[in-house]
Amino acid sequence: METIRVAGHIDENGHIEIDQPNKLPPGDVMITIERISLEDEAAEAAFDELLASPKSLAFLKQLGDQVLAEDEAGLTDELDPDTL
């Protein structure tokens, strides 16, 4: 099953308006509506702003480099989904 997420909104008359992607193949689909609260939007905006800061990007790069170095040095364990 392929998942395609689209944005949209419900107007004052209760009609759903979506930003339709181009060139969808014909066939049956399952539609799920997920309401986005104002708190969710604010949290997402704050997270995006945090990730966009040069300080955060430098930290994430440093952290990624450290993880790769540990893996290359054999200091990491294989992930076993059955033990999660």
Secondary structure as UniProt FT lines:
FT   STRAND          8..10
FT   TURN            12..13
FT   STRAND          16..18
FT   HELIX           38..52
FT   HELIX           54..72
FT   TURN            73..74
FT   HELIX           81..83
//
